[in-house]
Amino acid sequence: MKQSRFNLLVDKTDQHVLLFNSFSRGFVELEKEIHQKLEKGSLDPDDQVTRELKKGFFLLDDDVDELRVLDARNRIERYKSFRLGLIILPTLNCNFRCDYCFEEKKKIFMTPEIEDAIVKFVNGRAREIKQLKVSWFGGEPLLATKIIDRLSRRIIDLCQKHGVEYYSDMTTNGYLLNQKNIDWLREIKVDKIQITIDGDRETHDQRRRLKNGRPTFDVILDNIKRAAGHFTIPIRLNVDRKNALEAKNLLPILAENKLRDKVYVYYGIVVGLTKACKDYESSCMDPDELTRVMLLLHEDAAKSEYDFMHFPYPLTSVGGCGAMRPDFFVIDPDGYLHKCLNPVGMKEEAVGHISRPVGFSPGLVTYLTWDPMEDEVCSKCDILPICSGGCLWNKLHGLHSCGYFNGPGYVKELLKLYYKYACRPPQEAAEKVTANQGSGRSNIS
């Protein structure tokens, strides 16, 4: 038997050791003596502790090649052919003027010809798939309700005709989410709406204003209260140097407005990747800085017991980003196909056009064949199963691709917070073997 290469020593005391496995997401507390035996390979193969450690992938048979197992699992997920995912941008126009926006604002809207081509594309795939997920994005998609209505109804009819499960969500700034639009979105089967709020009223209104400079916080909050209960509502809280200290002030406001059990909040990061947001790059945090800030924000939320604040327990990215899958495309208003939102508006980076059969263009082939297992850095990383190589678009453009999850000590420090605030108190962990399969963690002593 041997230790997994994906074991991370999170913390240790005089008596116990915390161990995490990035392949299985197992999180275990071991007596120090047992951990020493694990390190030396001297555990009894018939012991119950050994069996539990093998279940959690902490301990493996000698003939197991973990990279090949991970590669096989990712390939199975990556090349599944029963589903199709589309992010559709009916317009790049927006009613906001956010300083950090990564898109160029263009007052263009999808034409009927592009709508027809999308329907034709979906019809051609509908016989082969079992699930279709459509995500509406922008610009601001609620500026293009007529386009979304026409496309949604035609695509829903096709899915019903071919027995395809249909799912739909929307990313919106929330300003136009009035009662009329709420009723309409429910009618066209949108069940999830993501909205961005960047802190309390003062902070948000400095960052996310209307084009005419007017504030937006109060209108968005009222709309969220109106929509709550009708949709799953994730609230994205973007963080950079300008609002890092104030971002958390949103949480008590949501609680005071009785949204505790009706929304969930997660922290997003602002990065200066595209030409449209390069001027904002100096306000973006570097990976080391971002790691520190994120840990502080998550600890503060955990201390305050805001249970609607999403705690980012490390998730394995099985199959990698959607950009690397053959069943995923971003469609811009002009009908150009992309594998990522970052290059939207850059025709030179498109991998095809919706009006033509999707061929194996050089760009598309790059996305579909890139293998993190063959990357010199990724293949040696002990948290490879968590990110599956990170952001390929960033990597292709010579940018930092790992994200803050791979910042100095981030995963270990995050897991310490999880242990401290979400796991059982240490004094209650006196049982010989206790496993909690639902959370992916165990206490073994």
N, C-alpha and C positions, 0 to 999 in steps of 0.2 A: 504494500500500500504506500501511497505518497500523498503529500499535501497538494491541494489545488494551487495553481499559479495565480489564481484570482482571489486568494485569501488576503485580506487587509487587516493588519493588527491595528485596531482602532484605539485601544487604551489598555492600560494594565495597572493593577494595584499590587499590594503585597500578597493578596489572596486570589484575585480574579483577573481574567483577561477578557476583553471584548474583541470578537472576531467577526468580520463581515466577508461574505463571498459575493463578488460582483456578478457572477454567472447566475447563481440561484436567488440572489438577494437575501440569502439567509443571514441572520444576525444572531450571534450566540454569545452567551456568557459562560466561560469555562473556569473551573478551578485552575490555578496556576500549574499545579502538578500535572493535570491532564493535558494542558497546553504544552508543557515540556515534553511529555510523551509523544504528543502529536508532532512536535518539531523533530524529535529523534526517530520517529517511525516505530515506536515501541508499544503502541496501543494493542490490546488484545483484540484480534479480529472478531471474536465471538461476543464481545462485551456490548451491552446495550448502548453505551455512549458512542462506541465506534459505529454502530449501525445508524444512530441518529446523525452523526457527522457525515456519513456517506450519503444519507438522504439529502442533507443540505449542501452536498457537493464540496464540503470542506476537505474531505478525504476521498481518495480515488484508488481504484485498482491500478497497478503499475502499467498495464497495457493501454490505458486511456490517454489519447492525445487530445488535450482540451481545446487546442486551437481548431482542430478538425471537427470536433463536436460543435463548437461555436459556429464554425463556418457552415456546417451542414444545417444547423438550426436556422441561421440567418438566410441561407439560400432557399429553404423551404418557405419561409415567410415572405421573403423578398419577391419570389417569382410565382406566388399564388395567382391563379388566373380567374378566380370566380368573382372578383370585385373590380370596381372602377371608381377612382376618386378624381373629381374635377373641382378646381378652384376657378370660378368664373368671375371676371371683373367686367361688369356691364359698362362701367365708366371709370375714368381716372380723375374726373372732376370731384371737387370736395367743397363743402361749405365751411370748413375749418382752415386755419392757417397755423399749423403746428410747426414750431421752429425745427424740430428734429425729424420731420417726415422724410422717409427714404424714397418717396415717389415724386416724380415731376407732375405738377398739377396741369392737366390738359383737359380742355372742355370738349372732349370727344366722347361719343356714346356709341355703343354697339349698333350696327346697322341690321335691318331685317335679313340681309343676305348672310351675315355672320350667324345670326340666330338660326336660320335654316340649316347652315352648315353644321352647327353644333347638334341640332336635332338629328340630322343625317348621321353624324358620327356616333351619337348615342344609340340610334336605331341599329347601326351596323354592329355594335358591341352587345346589344341587349340579348341577343340569342346565346351569347357565350358566358354571361355573368349571372350571378345570383344577387349581388348587392351593388347599389350605386349610391355614392355619397357626393352631394353637391354643396360646396361652400361658396357663399356669395361674399365678395370682397370688393374693394375699391382702391382709390378714391372713396367716396361715400356711396355705398350701394343704394341707400334709400333716396338718392337723387335719381335713380333709374328704376322706379317701381314698375312702370309699364313694361319695360324690357324683362325684368325679373318675373313678372306675372305671366307674360306670354310664354317664356321659356319654361318656367316651372310647370305650368299646366300641360304643355306639350310633352315634356319629359316624364311627368307623372303618368300621363296616359300611356306612354310607351312602356313604362315599367309595369303598369297594371296588365297591359296586353301580354307581356312576356313573362309575367310572374317574378319580376325583379323587386327585391326589397329596396325601398327608397328612403334615404336619410338626407336631411338638409339642415345647414346651420348658416349663420351670418355673422360677420364682423362689422360692427357699425360704431360710429362715435356716439350714438344714442340720442342725439339732439332731435332727430325727426321721428323718434319712436313714440308717437302719439297713439291714442286709443284706436283711431282708424287703421293705422299701420299694424298695430298689435293684432287686431281682429283679422286683417288681411294675411299677415304672416302665418297665423295659425291655420288659415284656410288653405294656404299653399304648402302646408306640412313642414314649415321651419320649426324645429323643436329646441334649438340652442342658439343663443345670441351672446356674443362676446362684446363687451363694452369697456372702453378704457377710461379710467379716472386717475389722475396723477397726484392725488393727495387731497388735502382739505380744500375748501372753497378758494382761498387766496392763492394757494400754490397752483391748483389746477387751472384757474382762470388766467394765470400768467403764462401758462404753457399751451393750453388748448382753447384758443379763442376762435370766434367766428371770423370770417374774412374782414368784416367791418370793425373788428377789435372788441366786439361785445362779449361779455362773459357767457359761460355755458354750464357751469357746475349745477346750479339750481334746477335748470330745465332737465338736465340728464338725470339727476337724482330723482326728481318727480316721475320721470318716465320709467326709471327702473322700478320704483315702487308700484307703478301701474302695471308693469309687465311681469313683476314677480309672481310666481305661482303658475304662470302660463308657459314658461320656458325654463330650461336650464340656463342660468346666467353666470358665466365666469366673468369676473371683473379683472382686467389686466391693469396693474399698477406699474407704469414705466418708471424706471429709476436711472438717474445719472447724477453727476456731481451737483447739479443745481437744486435737486429736490431730495437728496439722499436722507437728510435729517428730518424732513417734513413728511415724507411719503407715508409713514405709519399713522399719521394723524387722520387718515381716512377711516381706519378701522372702527374707532369709537363712534364716528358719525353714522356708519352703516348699522352699527348695533342700536344706536339711539333711534334710528328710523325703522326699527323692527324688521331688518333684513337679515338677521343673523342666520336663520334657517332657510333663506330663500336665494342666497347667492353664495358664491365662493370666490375668494380673491387669490390671485397669484402675482408674484413680482415678475415683471418683464424687464429687459435691459435695453438701453438705448446705445446703439453702436453706429459709428459714422462710416458705413460701408459704401453707399452708392454716391454718385455725383450729386444727387439732389440734397444729400445731408452732410456733405463734406465740410461745410462751413460750421457745422455743429460738433465736429470731431473733438475739439478741445474740451468740450463739456462731458465727453464720454469717459468712463473709468477704464483704466487698464485692468487686465485679468487679476492681478494681485490685489488691487484696490477693490475691485468688484467682489472678490472672495470675502474680504473683510467686512464690507458693507452688508452683503447678503446674510452672512452669519449673524451679524448684529441685529438685522431686521427680523430674521426668523426667531432668534432667541427672545427678542422683545415681544413678538406675537405669541410665542409659547408661554411666556411668563404671564401675559395678560389674559390668557385663556380665550382668545378669539378663535373659536373652533371653525369659523368659516374661512380663516386664513389657511390656504393650502400649504401643508408642510411637505417639502419636496423629498420625501423618502426616496432614495435612489431607485430608479426604474431601469430595467434592462431595455435597451432599444433593439428589439428583435427585428432583424431585417433592415435596420437603418432608417434614415430619413426617407420620406415619400419620394423625394427627387430621384432616388436610386432604384425605384420600382417601375416596371414597365406599364403599370396600370394607373399611373398618376400624371396629370397634366394641369398646368396653369394656363388659362385662356384669357388673353387680354382683349380690350375692346376692338382692336383691329383684327382679331382672330389668330394672332401669333401664339404658338405653343411654346411654353417654357417648362422647365422642370423645377423651378424655384421662383418665389416671389421677388427676390432681390433684383433680377435683371429685367423685370417687367418694364416695358417702354424702350428697351434696347433691342432693336430688331436684329442687330448683328449677333445677338446671343440666343435668338430663338432656335428651337430644335425642329421647327416645322410650322405649318399653317393649317388651320382647321378645314380649309377648303380643299386640301390635297391629302392623299393617303399618307399616313405617317411612315416615313422611310427611315432607314438607319443613317441619319446624318451623323457627321463626326461628333457633334456635341451630344447627341442622344446616346451614341455608343459609349462615350466617356462616362456618362452618368450610369448607364446600365451595367457596365463591366468593371467599374472601379471596385477594388477589393481591399478593405482595410487590413486583411490578414497578410497582404503582400507589402504593406507600407512598413518601412523600417521602424518608425516611431510607434505607430499604432499597434503593431504586432507584439511589441514588448510591454505595452501598457497594462497595468493590473486592473484598470477600470474600463478596458475595451468593451465588455458586454454592455456597459451603461450607455455609451455614446455611439458605438459601431462606427467609429471613425470621425464623428463630429460633422461639421458643415462642409460638404464637398465644394459648394460654390466658393466659400472662403478659401479653401485649400487651393482651388484652381486659380484663384486670383492673388495668391501669395499672402493671404491674410491669416490672422490667428483663427484656427478652426476648432479648437478643443472646447471653447466656452469656459465659463467659470467653474463648471464641475471638475475640471482638471486643474483648477488653481491650486496653489500650494496648500496641501493639507485640507482642502475643502470637504471632501467626502468624509474623512475621518472626523473633522470637527462637527459636521452636520449630524453624523451618527451619534456623537457624544450628546448633542442636544436632544436627539430623538430618544436616546436611552434615559436621559435625565427627566424629560418632560412627558414622554408618551409611554414608556415601558413601566413595568411594575417597580415600585421602590425596592432598592437592593435588599433591605431587611426582610422582604417577603420572598426572596428568591432562594429559599433554603431547601426546596424539594430536590429530590435526586435528579429527575428528568421531567421537564415540563416543556411541551412544544405547542406553539401557537401557529398553525399552518396559515391562518388567514392573514397574519401580518408578516409572515416570512421570518419570524424570529423565534428563538428558543432560549431557554435557560438550562444549561447542563452543568451539574456540579457533582 
